[in-house]
């Protein structure tokens, strides 16, 4: 699972959302397990299932720590929304949930998450998107570093270059 790649539409990468570090990492793990080339994805295509052990390995955590993080992050994630702003056109913004179903299996020691239908255009059949190896962000220790990383990737991708000068003012 070390070759997991995250694919996200540019609009999703720069959208408005407020996730904790652990919620963000859970979403990224789930996104990396999707097949972004699927046409007309079904509920099965937008469903991700993994064991607590697999998550622990993906994130470099102990099994006990992985379960507790998954449990808390999943509960919170069920209430979180994404807001995509459209600077032009008739539609001002769209608001939707990341996921709309979660199931913890005691028997299989696993978590099943289903992405909402509204997020599908931002995860499947992408035209303008960012992609990166999950390994690159799993050691980030705050949600803002992951957001800045994605924003920078989007900027570099849009400019079709591998080098960019970016000024950040505080």
C-alpha positions in Angstrom: 0.0 0.0 0.0 3.0 2.3 -0.1 2.3 3.3 -3.7 -1.1 4.9 -2.9 -1.7 8.0 -5.1 -4.2 10.7 -4.2 -6.1 12.2 -7.2 -8.3 15.3 -6.6 -10.0 17.8 -8.9 -8.4 21.3 -8.6 -11.7 22.7 -7.4 -11.7 20.2 -4.5 -8.0 20.9 -3.6 -8.8 24.6 -3.1 -12.3 24.3 -1.8 -13.5 25.4 1.6 -13.6 22.8 4.4 -12.6 22.5 8.0 -11.1 19.1 8.8 -8.7 18.1 11.6 -5.3 16.6 10.7 -6.7 13.1 11.3 -9.9 13.7 9.3 -7.8 15.0 6.5 -5.5 12.0 6.5 -8.4 9.6 6.6 -10.0 11.3 3.6 -6.7 11.2 1.7 -6.3 7.5 2.5 -9.8 6.8 1.2 -9.3 8.9 -1.9 -6.0 7.1 -2.6 -7.9 3.8 -2.5 -10.4 4.9 -5.2 -10.0 4.2 -8.9 -10.3 7.8 -10.4 -10.7 6.5 -14.0 -14.0 4.8 -13.3 -16.8 6.1 -15.6 -20.3 6.5 -14.0 -19.1 5.2 -10.6 -21.5 3.1 -8.6 -22.0 3.0 -4.9 -19.5 0.1 -4.9 -16.9 2.3 -6.8 -17.2 5.1 -4.2 -17.0 2.7 -1.2 -13.7 2.2 0.5 -13.0 -0.6 3.0 -9.8 -1.3 4.9 -8.8 -3.0 8.1 -7.5 -1.1 11.1 -4.2 -2.9 10.5 -4.0 -1.6 6.9 -4.7 2.0 8.1 -2.1 1.6 10.8 0.5 0.6 8.2 -0.6 3.3 5.7 -0.2 6.0 8.4 2.7 4.5 10.5 0.6 4.1 13.6 0.1 1.4 16.3 -3.0 -0.7 15.8 -4.6 0.7 19.0 -3.9 4.3 18.0 -5.2 3.6 14.5 -8.6 2.3 15.7 -9.0 5.3 18.1 -8.1 7.8 15.4 -10.4 6.1 12.9 -13.3 6.0 15.3 -13.0 9.7 16.3 -12.2 11.0 12.8 -15.1 9.0 11.2 -17.7 10.3 13.7 -16.7 13.9 13.0 -16.3 13.3 9.2 -20.0 12.4 9.0 -20.9 16.0 9.9 -18.3 17.8 7.7 -19.0 19.6 4.5 -17.1 20.8 1.5 -17.9 24.2 -0.1 -16.9 24.9 -3.7 -17.0 28.5 -4.8 -17.6 29.4 -8.4 -16.2 32.9 -9.2 -18.2 33.2 -12.4 -21.4 31.8 -13.9 -24.9 31.4 -12.5 -24.0 29.1 -9.6 -22.3 30.9 -6.7 -21.3 27.8 -4.6 -22.1 24.2 -3.9 -22.0 22.6 -0.5 -22.0 18.8 0.1 -20.7 16.2 2.5 -17.5 14.2 2.1 -19.1 10.9 3.1 -22.6 9.7 3.8 -22.1 6.3 5.3 -19.7 4.5 7.6 -19.6 1.0 9.1 -17.2 -0.4 11.6 -16.9 -4.2 11.5 -16.1 -5.9 14.8 -15.6 -9.2 13.0 -13.3 -8.0 10.3 -11.7 -5.2 12.3 -12.4 -2.9 9.4 -14.0 0.4 8.4 -16.2 0.9 5.4 -16.8 4.5 4.2 -19.0 5.6 1.3 -18.3 8.9 -0.5 -21.3 11.0 -1.1 -22.7 11.1 -4.7 -22.2 14.9 -4.9 -18.4 14.6 -4.5 -18.0 12.2 -7.5 -17.2 14.9 -10.1 -14.2 15.9 -8.0 -12.8 12.4 -7.5 -13.6 10.5 -10.8 -13.0 11.2 -14.5 -10.9 14.3 -13.7 -9.8 16.8 -16.3 -7.9 19.4 -14.2 -6.5 17.7 -11.1 -3.6 17.3 -8.7 -2.0 14.0 -7.9 0.6 13.0 -5.3 1.8 10.0 -3.4 0.1 9.6 0.0 3.6 9.0 1.4 4.4 12.6 0.8 1.8 14.0 3.3 1.4 11.3 5.9 4.1 12.8 8.1 2.7 16.3 8.0 1.6 17.3 11.5 -1.1 19.8 10.8 -4.0 20.3 8.5 -2.6 23.6 7.1 0.6 22.0 5.8 -1.5 19.5 3.8 -3.7 22.3 2.4 -0.7 24.4 1.4 0.9 21.4 -0.2 -2.2 20.8 -2.4 -2.5 24.5 -3.2 1.1 24.6 -4.4 0.6 21.4 -6.5 -2.4 23.0 -8.1 -0.5 26.2 -8.9 2.5 24.3 -10.4 0.2 22.0 -12.4 -1.8 24.9 -13.8 1.4 26.7 -14.9 2.6 23.4 -16.5 6.0 23.8 -14.9 7.9 22.0 -12.2 9.2 25.1 -10.7 7.4 28.1 -9.3 8.3 31.2 -7.2 5.6 31.7 -4.5 5.6 34.5 -1.9 3.7 34.0 1.3 3.1 37.0 3.5 2.1 36.8 7.1 
